[in-house]
């Protein structure tokens, strides 16, 4: 093997190391805990957050002003991406960009590369591809019209999967940005495991971290995410890197949401909204409206919810369909909403609001392929289920937001004022909300705010019980 380095299989549970892979650790008995790891003679300096290496740092008093926020940054030139990054790429930072295959990660990164290569100082960008050939990348760039001028000269593409070679190239060329597409395809010569294995992904990331911290080069790694939403490769990868971004959306639809789930140099409160088109990803002018579906008529099973994505209010349409089941155990299918919350809401609706769904199949999703985890989605989801069961649309122009408790009681959500203002701005006339704790109801021009205490009240206020009831309100 290369360079006199040796690999050992190290137990991730107890730290014991052995020469060959075994299914079970002999020391602690844990299964599948052995990961191939490079063992080096001399310990390397440990790379700490923010690029400091251990050893020389002196303690600093809390009262002393710090340099947080003063990291040298380079704007990528894509407003929504720069915002999610916290104001651009920090020198020496390592960013992991995750998302399902085909969602647009490579497209976004080519556009980011173009922003750097065509930006101030115009440094070159090194784009290492292990997924596609150079000509495939070039073809994609041509579709995005990025192959001519300073940008076309400034982005250098190399088809390479050896992490050692990528690091050597970056040391020699000193790019303003290094893109590695993807971390699952690169491998170290020093390990026997295949690319994408836990040991390889971790070793490759560590080598790129050292490059980033040592040379001040920002590195963006692409990481593919499997259907169930986990990054293919180890969870430890997310702990290693400085920033974790994810691209979400419906591959067949046009909208993409960019989220930061970790950011050492900024907040994780920002989201970016893009639209995928012929010329790549473009920023959406009015993100709050982007995820609303268009209906000519109010449809049963549809409820609009003003959710908060980070600090940004976005209106999403919750859709539910319930139908009598033919099977002994009815289906509960959720997409974009938490399946456990869906099951719980079905139970609470049955026991506390007289909406029995025990003999019905239940399907729920969010329009536009969005995925929302906040508890405030409970109430709109429950109302969508009730509306679908009764086959009556909810009162026109209504939004709803609130958490549902096990007793059918409703709980307030944070940021109510911001959410409702956005709903009013987009033309909604009525909002169903739980009473805010210890605070006054926000008064918003043009918006009737209806306080509901229980799920039963909310269903009564939102879902017309007779045909035509839904149309009588303004
Ligand atoms: Zn062990």
Boltz pocket constraint, residues with backbone or C-beta under 6 A from the ligand:
constraints:
  - pocket:
      binder: B
      contacts: [[A, 11], [A, 12], [A, 13], [A, 14], [A, 15], [A, 16], [A, 25], [A, 26], [A, 27], [A, 28], [A, 29], [A, 30], [A, 33]]
      max_distance: 6.0
